[in-house]
Amino acid sequence: DADVTQTPRNRITKTGKRIMLECSQTKGHDRMYWYRQDPGLGLRLIYYSFDVKDINKGEISDGYSVSRQAQAKFSLSLESAIPNQTALYFCATSGTGAYQPQHFGDGTRLSIL
Amino acid sequence: SQKIEQNSEALNIQEGKTATLTCNYTNYSPAYLQWYRQDPGRGPVFLLLIRENEKEKRKERLKVTFDTTLKQSLFHITASQPADSATYLCALGNRDDKIIFGKGTRLHILP
């Protein structure tokens, strides 16, 4: 079983719809992250959470919100989806302490028509 | 603004040769640098970490160097194989553990 699981793996939806992407992890890590990846732009951080009560904006948080329901669960919402939010979305976790590597899920491919 | 550049969008290397990927950065003082591998349809997978006070790190056929004066890291794969074909990402981390990723280099090992 994957350590970091993202659902759904693929989603096609329409402009204006509310969408939630979910991430769960079995690694026991406190830190969780949401990224989007676009061709030519690389991975960009949307939000991150260093523990259940800690939520922080990343580089490109406008149009997104998150919820950290438990240590193992971190969801990303698009309140009113727009076409330029079409991208590949990744959830990642890391341990606490300095210099920890990030562990990624296999992504959600989101298309907004 | 902070900037990471991975010098080649794509790189073709003959099987058996050494592949060398470059990561340059500006306006950033990293405490460490990481390299990840990403296969199509998958998330990035961590390979190696090197700290600012380290010059070189090795793991099997992989070698990473880090020159904070040149603001550059080199990632080498020796005796390359077609299975090494993937996109490789470098990532810089600071002392607050904030990480920024490069755009990646697509490496093709030609049989």
Backbone of each chain as ProteinMPNN parsed JSONL, in Angstrom:
{"seq_chain_A": "DADVTQTPRNRITKTGKRIMLECSQTKGHDRMYWYRQDPGLGLRLIYYSFDVKDINKGEISDGYSVSRQAQAKFSLSLESAIPNQTALYFCATSGTGAYQPQHFGDGTRLSIL", "coords_chain_A": {"N_chain_A": [[0.85, -1.213, 0.0], [0.396, 2.26, -0.722], [2.279, 4.869, 0.856], [1.542, 7.53, 0.883], [-1.46, 8.615, -0.094], [-3.496, 9.746, -2.656], [-6.668, 10.998, -3.549], [-9.247, 11.996, -5.839], [-7.545, 10.144, -8.516], [-7.761, 11.136, -11.02], [-9.633, 13.838, -12.381], [-12.258, 15.437, -13.97], [-13.866, 18.445, -14.429], [-16.233, 21.188, -14.318], [-16.001, 24.722, -14.918], [-16.437, 26.841, -12.129], [-17.37, 24.949, -10.348], [-17.184, 23.377, -7.1], [-14.437, 21.738, -5.727], [-12.857, 19.017, -4.114], [-9.792, 17.738, -3.173], [-8.227, 14.915, -1.851], [-5.942, 13.766, 0.656], [-4.193, 11.241, 2.241], [-2.074, 9.759, 4.718], [0.209, 7.231, 5.803], [2.552, 7.402, 7.068], [3.02, 8.564, 9.466], [3.885, 11.158, 9.695], [4.199, 14.583, 10.727], [4.2, 16.825, 9.111], [2.664, 18.187, 6.257], [1.969, 18.809, 2.785], [0.735, 20.669, -0.037], [1.122, 20.756, -3.511], [1.184, 22.172, -6.813], [1.799, 21.125, -10.158], [2.931, 22.284, -13.171], [3.531, 22.172, -16.672], [6.69, 23.384, -17.581], [6.746, 25.095, -15.425], [7.278, 23.798, -13.121], [7.215, 22.446, -9.731], [5.043, 23.993, -7.491], [4.388, 25.456, -4.365], [1.354, 25.285, -2.609], [-0.143, 25.205, -0.139], [0.872, 24.51, 3.244], [1.297, 22.439, 6.15], [2.431, 22.154, 9.366], [1.671, 20.892, 11.648], [-1.353, 19.551, 13.115], [-2.735, 21.793, 14.005], [-1.68, 23.847, 12.61], [-1.562, 25.822, 9.808], [-0.397, 27.028, 6.746], [0.078, 29.498, 4.229], [1.312, 28.963, 0.953], [3.315, 29.612, -1.916], [1.388, 30.076, -3.926], [-1.422, 30.446, -3.069], [-3.887, 31.66, -3.578], [-7.286, 31.238, -4.404], [-7.479, 28.717, -3.462], [-8.144, 26.488, -0.686], [-7.471, 24.806, 2.428], [-7.769, 21.931, 4.59], [-6.891, 20.45, 7.594], [-7.621, 17.602, 8.775], [-6.837, 15.645, 10.496], [-3.842, 14.168, 11.858], [-3.123, 12.475, 9.823], [-4.487, 13.275, 7.552], [-5.089, 15.565, 4.945], [-6.679, 17.942, 3.167], [-7.382, 19.522, 0.033], [-9.1, 22.247, -1.296], [-10.871, 23.632, -4.028], [-12.685, 26.358, -4.299], [-14.276, 27.58, -6.259], [-13.85, 26.496, -9.182], [-11.553, 27.319, -11.803], [-10.461, 27.47, -15.259], [-7.62, 27.895, -15.384], [-6.67, 26.559, -13.245], [-6.292, 24.031, -13.929], [-4.195, 21.331, -13.706], [-1.517, 19.227, -12.451], [-1.751, 17.879, -9.318], [-0.038, 17.512, -6.287], [0.317, 15.864, -3.185], [2.365, 15.906, -0.294], [4.473, 14.61, 2.331], [6.481, 15.123, 5.258], [8.941, 14.326, 7.748], [9.433, 15.736, 11.052], [12.071, 17.923, 12.164], [15.34, 18.813, 11.038], [16.065, 19.129, 7.563], [14.598, 17.082, 6.35], [13.542, 14.67, 3.912], [10.983, 14.953, 1.375], [7.964, 13.118, 0.92], [6.07, 11.971, -1.632], [2.703, 11.694, -2.904], [1.048, 10.038, -5.677], [-0.257, 11.86, -7.19], [-2.958, 13.986, -8.437], [-4.653, 14.356, -11.353], [-6.084, 17.113, -12.587], [-8.619, 18.505, -14.48], [-10.149, 21.355, -15.714], [-12.922, 22.468, -17.259]], "CA_chain_A": [[0.0, 0.0, 0.0], [1.151, 3.503, -0.806], [2.386, 5.603, 2.118], [0.815, 8.782, 0.706], [-2.524, 8.272, -1.04], [-4.306, 10.882, -3.104], [-7.898, 10.681, -4.272], [-9.163, 10.993, -6.892], [-6.329, 10.216, -9.327], [-8.116, 11.977, -12.169], [-10.935, 14.487, -12.221], [-12.617, 16.436, -14.961], [-15.024, 19.149, -13.919], [-16.559, 22.41, -15.044], [-15.756, 26.018, -14.285], [-17.389, 27.249, -11.107], [-17.666, 23.861, -9.414], [-16.324, 23.207, -5.932], [-13.735, 20.454, -5.825], [-11.983, 18.684, -3.008], [-8.796, 16.698, -3.368], [-7.917, 14.388, -0.529], [-4.638, 13.143, 0.848], [-4.011, 10.56, 3.518], [-0.734, 9.187, 4.813], [0.436, 6.237, 6.856], [3.952, 7.532, 7.459], [3.12, 9.133, 10.804], [4.549, 12.461, 9.624], [3.408, 15.742, 11.131], [4.198, 17.867, 8.095], [2.028, 17.838, 4.993], [2.096, 19.875, 1.796], [0.068, 20.563, -1.33], [1.809, 21.408, -4.621], [0.721, 21.938, -8.169], [2.88, 21.023, -11.134], [2.536, 22.676, -14.507], [4.653, 22.081, -17.624], [7.477, 24.606, -17.696], [6.741, 25.881, -14.178], [7.757, 22.99, -12.006], [6.377, 22.265, -8.547], [4.844, 25.224, -6.708], [3.732, 25.156, -3.1], [0.062, 25.947, -2.435], [-0.314, 25.311, 1.308], [1.557, 23.493, 4.022], [0.848, 22.307, 7.539], [3.48, 21.508, 10.147], [0.95, 19.963, 12.519], [-2.807, 19.615, 12.929], [-3.254, 23.138, 14.294], [-0.84, 24.807, 11.899], [-1.805, 25.889, 8.363], [0.324, 28.173, 6.215], [-0.01, 29.708, 2.787], [2.529, 28.83, 0.179], [3.598, 30.589, -2.977], [0.264, 30.329, -4.837], [-2.589, 29.982, -2.331], [-5.144, 32.299, -4.001], [-8.222, 30.355, -5.089], [-7.431, 27.411, -2.807], [-8.187, 26.415, 0.768], [-7.101, 23.476, 2.902], [-8.237, 21.507, 5.897], [-6.094, 19.362, 8.172], [-8.643, 16.968, 9.612], [-6.14, 14.792, 11.461], [-2.429, 14.103, 11.483], [-2.955, 11.692, 8.603], [-5.355, 13.712, 6.452], [-4.922, 16.962, 4.547], [-7.44, 18.059, 1.931], [-7.258, 20.773, -0.71], [-10.36, 22.597, -1.945], [-11.002, 24.73, -4.964], [-14.052, 26.785, -3.99], [-14.958, 27.834, -7.526], [-12.75, 26.151, -10.077], [-11.386, 28.045, -13.058], [-9.615, 26.667, -16.158], [-6.162, 27.946, -15.171], [-6.309, 25.657, -12.154], [-5.985, 22.733, -14.537], [-2.801, 21.018, -13.374], [-1.27, 18.009, -11.69], [-1.64, 18.267, -7.911], [0.649, 16.532, -5.451], [0.413, 15.961, -1.74], [3.629, 15.37, 0.206], [4.66, 14.635, 3.779], [7.858, 14.999, 5.719], [9.101, 14.253, 9.183], [9.934, 16.949, 11.693], [13.532, 17.887, 12.243], [15.951, 19.507, 9.914], [16.55, 18.524, 6.325], [13.892, 15.846, 6.032], [13.042, 14.567, 2.537], [9.529, 14.92, 1.21], [7.431, 11.878, 0.35], [4.953, 12.419, -2.452], [1.718, 10.807, -3.494], [1.171, 9.92, -7.135], [-0.854, 13.013, -7.847], [-4.307, 14.066, -8.994], [-4.679, 15.14, -12.584], [-7.339, 17.86, -12.555], [-8.923, 19.281, -15.683], [-11.328, 22.204, -15.511], [-13.377, 22.856, -18.605]], "C_chain_A": [[0.874, 1.246, 0.0], [1.165, 4.191, 0.551], [1.598, 6.902, 2.082], [-0.195, 8.546, -0.414], [-3.348, 9.495, -1.377], [-5.539, 10.371, -3.841], [-8.619, 11.96, -4.658], [-7.834, 11.084, -7.635], [-6.536, 11.104, -10.554], [-9.477, 12.589, -11.914], [-11.104, 15.502, -13.336], [-13.877, 17.124, -14.448], [-15.207, 20.462, -14.676], [-16.209, 23.647, -14.231], [-16.856, 26.352, -13.295], [-17.726, 26.184, -10.084], [-16.705, 23.896, -8.233], [-15.727, 21.813, -5.981], [-12.9, 20.249, -4.583], [-11.058, 17.55, -3.41], [-8.342, 16.23, -1.985], [-6.563, 13.704, -0.51], [-4.627, 12.481, 2.214], [-2.646, 9.878, 3.524], [-0.636, 8.229, 6.002], [1.858, 6.32, 7.378], [4.107, 8.077, 8.878], [3.815, 10.485, 10.832], [3.611, 13.582, 10.078], [3.243, 16.75, 10.002], [3.573, 17.366, 6.801], [1.974, 19.057, 4.097], [1.178, 19.598, 0.603], [0.841, 21.391, -2.355], [0.96, 21.269, -5.879], [1.919, 21.94, -9.095], [2.331, 21.319, -12.504], [3.742, 22.558, -15.417], [5.382, 23.423, -17.699], [7.549, 25.438, -16.429], [7.208, 25.087, -12.978], [6.736, 22.865, -10.893], [6.27, 23.579, -7.789], [3.983, 24.907, -5.496], [2.446, 25.965, -2.949], [-0.186, 26.237, -0.953], [0.553, 24.254, 1.979], [1.104, 23.556, 5.473], [1.912, 21.552, 8.304], [2.922, 20.689, 11.311], [-0.532, 20.267, 12.395], [-3.35, 21.031, 13.132], [-2.525, 24.23, 13.524], [-1.089, 24.716, 10.4], [-1.132, 27.157, 7.86], [0.145, 28.266, 4.712], [1.351, 29.497, 2.149], [2.606, 29.919, -0.866], [2.349, 31.003, -3.751], [-1.051, 29.888, -4.209], [-3.914, 30.582, -2.809], [-6.01, 31.32, -4.787], [-8.293, 28.96, -4.496], [-7.655, 27.556, -1.306], [-7.844, 24.986, 1.167], [-7.742, 23.218, 4.253], [-7.367, 20.361, 6.365], [-6.993, 18.685, 9.21], [-8.035, 16.126, 10.734], [-4.683, 14.765, 11.041], [-2.272, 13.455, 10.11], [-3.69, 12.246, 7.397], [-5.24, 15.224, 6.215], [-5.621, 17.12, 3.207], [-7.285, 19.454, 1.345], [-8.578, 21.029, -1.414], [-10.165, 23.746, -2.919], [-12.449, 25.172, -4.848], [-14.878, 27.005, -5.243], [-13.909, 27.682, -8.627], [-12.762, 27.008, -11.343], [-10.391, 27.291, -13.937], [-8.119, 26.747, -15.871], [-5.726, 27.213, -13.901], [-6.146, 24.22, -12.648], [-4.502, 22.446, -14.355], [-2.745, 19.626, -12.753], [-0.998, 18.435, -10.244], [-1.013, 17.139, -7.109], [0.515, 16.894, -3.98], [1.745, 15.354, -1.321], [3.641, 15.438, 1.721], [6.151, 14.669, 4.072], [7.869, 14.896, 7.23], [9.531, 15.592, 9.738], [11.43, 16.815, 11.878], [14.097, 18.432, 10.96], [16.211, 18.578, 8.736], [15.84, 17.23, 5.937], [13.45, 15.81, 4.568], [11.523, 14.597, 2.524], [9.126, 13.629, 0.495], [6.121, 12.229, -0.349], [3.962, 11.299, -2.752], [1.895, 10.792, -5.008], [0.34, 10.945, -7.894], [-2.312, 12.845, -8.248], [-4.231, 14.93, -10.231], [-6.047, 15.796, -12.689], [-7.487, 18.686, -13.822], [-10.209, 20.048, -15.457], [-11.717, 22.79, -16.857], [-14.14, 24.165, -18.582]], "O_chain_A": [[1.934, 1.29, 0.625], [0.196, 4.113, 1.306], [1.052, 7.337, 3.095], [0.19, 8.303, -1.558], [-3.838, 10.193, -0.49], [-5.465, 9.44, -4.644], [-8.611, 12.921, -3.889], [-7.068, 12.019, -7.401], [-5.602, 11.734, -11.051], [-10.359, 11.968, -11.32], [-10.219, 16.312, -13.608], [-14.844, 16.459, -14.076], [-14.423, 20.794, -15.565], [-16.136, 23.601, -13.003], [-18.042, 26.174, -13.572], [-18.315, 26.492, -9.047], [-15.575, 24.372, -8.341], [-16.423, 20.833, -6.244], [-12.306, 21.191, -4.059], [-11.503, 16.525, -3.927], [-8.109, 17.032, -1.08], [-6.104, 13.146, -1.506], [-5.004, 13.087, 3.216], [-2.132, 9.474, 2.481], [-1.29, 8.392, 7.032], [2.324, 5.405, 8.058], [5.206, 8.053, 9.433], [4.286, 10.916, 11.885], [2.402, 13.537, 9.847], [2.237, 17.458, 9.95], [3.896, 16.284, 6.311], [1.939, 20.192, 4.572], [0.886, 18.447, 0.279], [1.172, 22.552, -2.119], [0.129, 20.367, -5.991], [2.908, 22.638, -8.872], [1.377, 20.683, -12.952], [4.865, 22.817, -14.986], [4.755, 24.47, -17.86], [8.328, 26.389, -16.358], [7.5, 25.658, -11.927], [5.551, 23.139, -11.08], [7.282, 24.207, -7.478], [2.988, 24.188, -5.587], [2.446, 27.182, -3.136], [-0.411, 27.384, -0.567], [0.918, 23.246, 1.374], [0.603, 24.573, 5.952], [2.264, 20.43, 7.938], [3.639, 19.876, 11.894], [-0.92, 21.157, 11.639], [-4.326, 21.417, 12.49], [-2.741, 25.416, 13.773], [-0.861, 23.673, 9.787], [-1.268, 28.224, 8.458], [0.069, 27.256, 4.013], [2.391, 29.809, 2.728], [2.037, 31.0, -0.714], [2.247, 32.148, -4.19], [-1.734, 29.031, -4.769], [-4.972, 30.053, -2.47], [-5.539, 30.659, -5.712], [-9.064, 28.119, -4.957], [-7.39, 28.609, -0.726], [-7.917, 24.069, 0.349], [-8.187, 24.128, 4.951], [-7.131, 19.409, 5.622], [-7.107, 19.131, 10.352], [-8.649, 15.927, 11.782], [-4.329, 15.283, 9.982], [-1.398, 13.835, 9.331], [-3.524, 11.718, 6.298], [-5.288, 16.031, 7.143], [-5.214, 16.511, 2.218], [-7.084, 20.432, 2.065], [-9.122, 20.132, -2.059], [-9.41, 24.686, -2.674], [-13.352, 24.442, -5.255], [-16.057, 26.652, -5.281], [-13.183, 28.621, -8.951], [-13.814, 27.366, -11.873], [-9.56, 26.546, -13.419], [-7.406, 25.767, -16.09], [-4.552, 27.246, -13.53], [-5.891, 23.309, -11.86], [-3.654, 23.222, -14.796], [-3.759, 18.956, -12.56], [-0.117, 19.255, -9.987], [-1.397, 15.975, -7.229], [0.588, 18.059, -3.591], [2.204, 14.388, -1.93], [2.91, 16.224, 2.324], [6.973, 14.292, 3.237], [6.933, 15.322, 7.906], [9.943, 16.48, 8.992], [11.987, 15.723, 11.762], [13.42, 18.503, 9.934], [16.534, 17.402, 8.903], [16.424, 16.377, 5.268], [13.021, 16.835, 4.037], [10.867, 14.306, 3.525], [9.823, 13.126, -0.386], [5.184, 12.725, 0.277], [4.327, 10.126, -2.843], [2.783, 11.453, -5.548], [0.254, 10.889, -9.121], [-2.825, 11.733, -8.379], [-3.803, 16.083, -10.178], [-7.055, 15.111, -12.862], [-6.603, 19.461, -14.187], [-11.228, 19.481, -15.063], [-10.946, 23.505, -17.499], [-14.592, 24.635, -19.627]]}, "seq_chain_B": "SQKIEQNSEALNIQEGKTATLTCNYTNYSPAYLQWYRQDPGRGPVFLLLIRENEKEKRKERLKVTFDTTLKQSLFHITASQPADSATYLCALGNRDDKIIFGKGTRLHILP", "coords_chain_B": {"N_chain_B": [[14.446, 38.035, -6.842], [14.096, 34.686, -5.524], [15.678, 32.052, -7.293], [15.847, 29.037, -9.093], [17.678, 27.188, -11.384], [17.604, 24.579, -13.641], [19.741, 23.411, -15.878], [19.246, 22.148, -18.326], [16.435, 21.406, -20.246], [15.972, 18.968, -21.343], [17.93, 16.007, -21.72], [20.016, 13.902, -23.543], [21.667, 10.879, -23.276], [24.115, 8.454, -23.984], [23.781, 5.0, -23.307], [25.624, 3.608, -20.622], [27.413, 5.676, -20.408], [28.382, 8.557, -18.369], [25.91, 10.518, -16.926], [25.364, 13.936, -16.443], [23.791, 16.314, -14.559], [22.749, 19.674, -14.001], [22.263, 22.104, -11.463], [21.564, 25.32, -10.748], [21.499, 28.259, -8.679], [20.134, 31.4, -7.534], [20.053, 34.343, -5.461], [19.564, 33.102, -2.986], [20.179, 31.368, 0.014], [20.958, 28.423, 0.665], [20.516, 25.856, 3.128], [20.658, 23.249, 2.608], [20.528, 20.85, -0.08], [18.474, 18.957, -2.201], [17.968, 16.08, -4.274], [15.583, 14.726, -6.513], [13.792, 12.077, -8.155], [11.516, 11.764, -10.828], [9.088, 9.843, -12.316], [6.994, 9.364, -15.24], [3.614, 10.105, -14.582], [3.837, 9.661, -11.891], [4.631, 10.579, -8.464], [7.354, 12.71, -7.309], [10.387, 11.155, -6.174], [12.516, 10.934, -3.465], [16.066, 11.14, -3.659], [18.783, 11.924, -2.88], [20.432, 13.889, -0.352], [22.318, 16.794, 0.279], [24.32, 18.721, 2.403], [25.044, 22.198, 3.192], [27.651, 22.43, 4.088], [28.93, 20.314, 3.004], [30.797, 18.806, 0.406], [30.514, 16.754, -1.392], [28.455, 13.898, -2.109], [27.715, 10.443, -2.147], [25.868, 7.708, -3.546], [25.544, 4.581, -4.325], [25.393, 4.386, -7.775], [25.127, 7.079, -7.983], [26.167, 10.466, -7.675], [26.525, 13.487, -5.98], [27.462, 16.862, -6.08], [28.196, 19.946, -4.368], [28.528, 23.285, -4.563], [28.816, 26.073, -2.882], [29.924, 28.488, -3.376], [30.005, 28.83, -6.154], [27.335, 28.582, -6.391], [25.989, 26.195, -7.155], [24.929, 22.874, -7.967], [25.936, 19.668, -8.962], [24.733, 16.708, -10.434], [25.409, 13.418, -10.821], [25.1, 10.472, -12.746], [26.559, 7.495, -12.953], [27.692, 4.976, -15.301], [25.293, 4.792, -16.86], [21.902, 3.674, -17.395], [19.126, 2.541, -19.422], [16.923, 2.394, -17.688], [17.347, 4.487, -15.996], [16.221, 6.654, -17.129], [14.253, 9.436, -16.726], [12.627, 12.246, -15.121], [14.533, 14.589, -13.383], [14.655, 16.361, -10.398], [15.883, 19.204, -8.713], [16.045, 20.531, -5.407], [16.01, 23.191, -3.126], [16.646, 23.83, 0.294], [16.049, 25.877, 3.164], [17.13, 27.088, 6.446], [14.788, 27.219, 7.834], [13.433, 25.149, 6.871], [12.01, 25.578, 4.549], [11.278, 24.769, 1.305], [12.234, 25.007, -2.106], [11.583, 24.075, -5.456], [13.307, 23.128, -8.451], [12.618, 23.216, -12.026], [13.127, 20.855, -13.247], [14.927, 18.311, -15.104], [14.609, 16.448, -17.997], [15.782, 13.317, -18.49], [17.116, 11.194, -20.891], [18.194, 8.011, -21.47], [19.908, 6.477, -23.905], [19.652, 3.401, -25.579]], "CA_chain_B": [[13.669, 36.926, -6.275], [14.809, 33.402, -5.503], [15.568, 31.391, -8.579], [16.6, 27.811, -9.319], [17.683, 26.818, -12.795], [18.204, 23.316, -14.046], [20.197, 24.026, -17.112], [18.71, 21.536, -19.533], [15.081, 20.885, -20.138], [16.094, 17.551, -21.675], [19.302, 15.579, -21.929], [20.14, 12.549, -24.099], [22.971, 10.301, -22.963], [24.264, 7.068, -24.427], [23.879, 4.007, -22.235], [26.982, 3.304, -20.184], [28.131, 6.925, -20.13], [27.964, 9.301, -17.181], [24.986, 11.636, -17.133], [25.598, 15.018, -15.483], [22.728, 17.317, -14.548], [23.197, 20.867, -13.29], [21.282, 22.912, -10.754], [22.126, 26.607, -10.328], [20.53, 29.061, -7.948], [20.48, 32.791, -7.244], [19.266, 35.021, -4.413], [19.126, 32.107, -2.015], [21.26, 30.806, 0.832], [20.417, 27.137, 1.119], [21.173, 25.05, 4.158], [20.835, 21.921, 2.026], [19.992, 20.664, -1.413], [18.008, 17.585, -2.403], [17.64, 15.652, -5.632], [14.451, 13.805, -6.624], [13.503, 11.484, -9.458], [10.081, 11.674, -11.1], [8.683, 9.078, -13.488], [5.701, 9.831, -15.763], [2.436, 9.653, -13.862], [4.17, 9.365, -10.492], [5.176, 11.685, -7.696], [8.812, 12.695, -7.136], [10.948, 10.257, -5.169], [13.775, 11.465, -2.933], [17.273, 10.359, -3.942], [19.967, 12.298, -2.103], [20.508, 15.199, 0.266], [23.663, 17.259, 0.589], [24.256, 19.925, 3.244], [25.866, 23.321, 2.689], [29.055, 22.263, 4.468], [29.434, 19.11, 2.353], [31.192, 19.034, -0.99], [30.155, 15.621, -2.258], [27.764, 12.77, -1.504], [27.561, 9.339, -3.115], [24.958, 6.605, -3.218], [25.596, 3.617, -5.438], [25.906, 5.016, -9.0], [24.802, 8.493, -7.946], [27.061, 11.358, -6.964], [26.091, 14.882, -5.97], [28.394, 17.856, -5.546], [27.518, 21.176, -3.956], [29.507, 24.372, -4.464], [28.043, 27.247, -2.463], [30.557, 29.68, -3.963], [29.459, 28.896, -7.51], [25.872, 28.431, -6.272], [25.705, 25.16, -8.129], [25.046, 21.464, -7.641], [25.995, 18.74, -10.084], [24.184, 15.386, -10.123], [26.006, 12.499, -11.778], [24.73, 9.052, -12.749], [27.598, 6.775, -13.695], [27.263, 3.728, -15.954], [23.847, 5.017, -17.005], [21.087, 2.599, -17.963], [17.812, 3.042, -19.863], [16.014, 2.512, -16.534], [17.594, 5.772, -15.332], [15.468, 7.685, -17.841], [13.231, 10.023, -15.857], [12.872, 13.662, -14.853], [15.242, 14.771, -12.112], [14.374, 17.677, -9.817], [16.652, 19.616, -7.548], [15.263, 21.318, -4.458], [16.825, 23.866, -2.12], [15.973, 24.06, 1.567], [16.755, 26.79, 4.068], [17.147, 26.635, 7.834], [13.395, 27.1, 8.304], [12.886, 23.995, 6.15], [11.205, 25.966, 3.392], [11.922, 24.158, 0.134], [11.785, 25.394, -3.444], [11.969, 23.076, -6.451], [13.582, 23.48, -9.827], [11.619, 22.729, -12.982], [13.471, 19.491, -13.626], [15.584, 17.962, -16.362], [14.214, 15.12, -18.506], [16.966, 12.566, -18.898], [16.853, 10.015, -21.72], [19.368, 7.165, -21.679], [19.671, 5.821, -25.184], [20.29, 2.077, -25.611]], "C_chain_B": [[14.492, 35.635, -6.348], [14.604, 32.683, -6.828], [16.429, 30.133, -8.594], [16.527, 27.504, -10.801], [18.33, 25.463, -12.978], [18.486, 23.486, -15.532], [19.629, 23.406, -18.378], [17.281, 21.087, -19.29], [15.1, 19.381, -20.408], [17.544, 17.237, -22.009], [19.305, 14.145, -22.444], [21.559, 12.055, -23.864], [22.995, 8.859, -23.431], [24.422, 6.15, -23.218], [25.341, 3.709, -21.905], [27.811, 4.531, -19.856], [27.649, 7.54, -18.822], [27.053, 10.456, -17.571], [25.257, 12.676, -16.054], [24.511, 16.067, -15.64], [23.163, 18.468, -13.641], [22.022, 21.588, -12.654], [21.994, 24.17, -10.266], [21.063, 27.409, -9.591], [21.066, 30.469, -7.729], [19.565, 33.316, -6.151], [18.724, 34.047, -3.383], [20.342, 31.613, -1.261], [20.789, 29.481, 1.409], [21.218, 26.532, 2.256], [21.44, 23.646, 3.612], [20.2, 21.893, 0.65], [19.611, 19.195, -1.545], [17.818, 17.327, -3.895], [16.544, 14.591, -5.578], [14.384, 13.26, -8.044], [11.996, 11.426, -9.618], [9.857, 10.914, -12.398], [7.309, 9.556, -13.954], [4.54, 9.249, -14.976], [2.672, 9.336, -12.398], [4.649, 10.624, -9.782], [6.692, 11.597, -7.617], [9.22, 11.757, -5.994], [12.312, 10.781, -4.763], [14.937, 10.526, -3.234], [18.396, 10.662, -2.958], [19.8, 13.677, -1.501], [21.969, 15.54, 0.501], [23.542, 18.57, 1.344], [25.239, 20.974, 2.739], [27.339, 23.153, 3.022], [29.665, 20.981, 3.886], [29.74, 19.411, 0.896], [30.637, 17.963, -1.92], [29.424, 14.561, -1.446], [27.604, 11.696, -2.57], [26.549, 8.326, -2.588], [24.906, 5.711, -4.439], [26.139, 4.315, -6.682], [25.657, 6.523, -9.042], [25.867, 9.264, -7.177], [26.538, 12.773, -7.088], [27.219, 15.733, -5.428], [27.634, 19.147, -5.279], [28.588, 22.226, -3.761], [28.746, 25.648, -4.139], [28.676, 28.549, -2.957], [30.042, 29.901, -5.373], [27.939, 28.889, -7.51], [25.38, 27.375, -7.26], [25.814, 23.771, -7.506], [25.091, 20.671, -8.94], [25.53, 17.372, -9.603], [24.675, 14.448, -11.216], [25.392, 11.105, -11.616], [25.784, 8.343, -13.583], [27.03, 5.47, -14.258], [25.75, 3.755, -16.196], [23.164, 3.87, -17.75], [19.769, 3.178, -18.454], [16.817, 3.217, -18.721], [16.243, 3.796, -15.735], [16.843, 6.913, -16.003], [14.299, 8.15, -16.978], [13.462, 11.529, -15.853], [13.5, 13.781, -13.475], [15.064, 16.219, -11.659], [15.395, 17.979, -8.739], [15.77, 20.512, -6.687], [16.208, 21.916, -3.425], [16.007, 24.075, -0.855], [16.767, 25.023, 2.423], [16.63, 26.286, 5.495], [15.773, 26.581, 8.462], [12.684, 25.944, 7.631], [11.873, 24.389, 5.094], [11.964, 25.477, 2.165], [11.356, 24.758, -1.138], [12.384, 24.411, -4.445], [12.349, 23.727, -7.767], [12.558, 22.844, -10.748], [11.912, 21.322, -13.471], [14.185, 19.392, -14.959], [15.115, 16.579, -16.76], [15.445, 14.431, -19.069], [16.525, 11.342, -19.694], [18.156, 9.266, -21.89], [19.088, 6.297, -22.898], [20.395, 4.478, -25.232], [21.313, 1.98, -26.739]], "O_chain_B": [[15.442, 35.519, -7.122], [13.517, 32.7, -7.406], [17.584, 30.15, -8.169], [15.455, 27.551, -11.405], [19.453, 25.226, -12.533], [17.572, 23.681, -16.334], [19.539, 24.08, -19.405], [16.964, 20.473, -18.271], [14.353, 18.618, -19.796], [18.284, 18.083, -22.511], [18.672, 13.27, -21.854], [22.53, 12.728, -24.211], [22.011, 8.133, -23.29], [25.101, 6.479, -22.246], [26.18, 3.577, -22.797], [28.793, 4.447, -19.118], [26.651, 7.11, -18.243], [27.386, 11.265, -18.437], [25.367, 12.333, -14.877], [24.331, 16.636, -16.717], [23.855, 18.261, -12.645], [20.935, 21.671, -13.226], [22.922, 24.09, -9.461], [19.869, 27.256, -9.85], [22.274, 30.704, -7.737], [18.461, 32.812, -5.939], [17.573, 34.148, -2.96], [21.418, 31.459, -1.839], [20.277, 29.435, 2.528], [22.437, 26.681, 2.331], [22.331, 22.944, 4.089], [19.442, 22.785, 0.27], [20.32, 18.307, -1.071], [17.544, 18.244, -4.67], [16.56, 13.693, -4.736], [14.849, 13.886, -8.997], [11.275, 11.086, -8.68], [10.372, 11.295, -13.45], [6.54, 10.094, -13.158], [4.488, 8.044, -14.732], [1.789, 8.794, -11.733], [5.023, 11.608, -10.419], [7.261, 10.527, -7.833], [8.507, 11.594, -5.004], [13.164, 11.042, -5.612], [14.832, 9.307, -3.094], [18.898, 9.764, -2.283], [19.115, 14.532, -2.062], [22.763, 14.678, 0.877], [22.751, 19.435, 0.97], [26.145, 20.675, 1.962], [28.195, 23.68, 2.31], [30.785, 20.61, 4.236], [29.029, 20.174, 0.241], [30.331, 18.229, -3.082], [29.714, 14.344, -0.27], [27.386, 11.997, -3.744], [26.397, 8.118, -1.384], [24.298, 6.05, -5.455], [27.269, 4.801, -6.644], [25.954, 7.169, -10.047], [26.397, 8.791, -6.172], [26.153, 13.21, -8.173], [27.86, 15.376, -4.439], [26.588, 19.413, -5.87], [29.456, 22.086, -2.9], [28.107, 26.236, -5.011], [28.027, 29.595, -2.954], [29.685, 31.019, -5.745], [27.322, 29.167, -8.539], [24.491, 27.618, -8.076], [26.658, 23.518, -6.647], [24.372, 20.972, -9.894], [25.884, 16.932, -8.51], [24.393, 14.656, -12.396], [25.192, 10.625, -10.5], [25.885, 8.573, -14.788], [26.036, 4.938, -13.765], [25.028, 2.847, -15.783], [23.755, 3.202, -18.598], [19.333, 4.213, -17.95], [15.957, 4.096, -18.78], [15.423, 4.153, -14.891], [16.835, 8.03, -15.488], [13.463, 7.349, -16.559], [14.381, 12.026, -16.504], [13.051, 13.15, -12.518], [15.286, 17.164, -12.416], [15.737, 17.107, -7.94], [14.858, 21.169, -7.189], [17.096, 21.235, -2.912], [14.835, 24.446, -0.911], [17.998, 25.002, 2.42], [16.096, 25.204, 5.739], [15.597, 25.963, 9.513], [11.476, 25.771, 7.794], [10.972, 23.613, 4.779], [13.156, 25.747, 2.013], [10.152, 24.993, -1.244], [13.527, 23.974, -4.307], [11.785, 24.751, -8.153], [11.733, 22.039, -10.318], [11.043, 20.667, -14.046], [14.066, 20.262, -15.822], [15.205, 15.638, -15.972], [16.066, 14.917, -20.015], [15.685, 10.559, -19.249], [19.127, 9.822, -22.402], [18.156, 5.494, -22.913], [21.594, 4.403, -24.964], [21.944, 0.937, -26.913]]}, "name": "protein", "num_of_chains": 2, "seq": "DADVTQTPRNRITKTGKRIMLECSQTKGHDRMYWYRQDPGLGLRLIYYSFDVKDINKGEISDGYSVSRQAQAKFSLSLESAIPNQTALYFCATSGTGAYQPQHFGDGTRLSILSQKIEQNSEALNIQEGKTATLTCNYTNYSPAYLQWYRQDPGRGPVFLLLIRENEKEKRKERLKVTFDTTLKQSLFHITASQPADSATYLCALGNRDDKIIFGKGTRLHILP"}
